[in-house]
Amino acid sequence: MYTPLKQARIRRGQTLADVAQAVETDDSTISRIENRKQSASPELAEKLARHFGNAVTEIEIIYPERFMQSEKA
């Protein structure tokens, strides 16, 4: 199951490094957030939502388990 953040990144065809550079963090942080090993700070969640043009919301980034969909979605 992919998190909403990972789904948004894949839909855009971006790499972890692309997203990390755009929001001024490192790709390992984005990876940990996507894999639910780390929670995004509210500030980072806002940057990510803006980067994706609100295709994914701050709430979806902070609480991904509430919005999980299968990998085939």
Buried (B, 14 or more C-beta within 10 A) or exposed (E): EBBBBBBBBEEBEBEBEBBBBBBEBEBEBBBBBBEBEBBBBEEBBBBBBEBBEEBBBBEBBBBBEEBBEEEEE
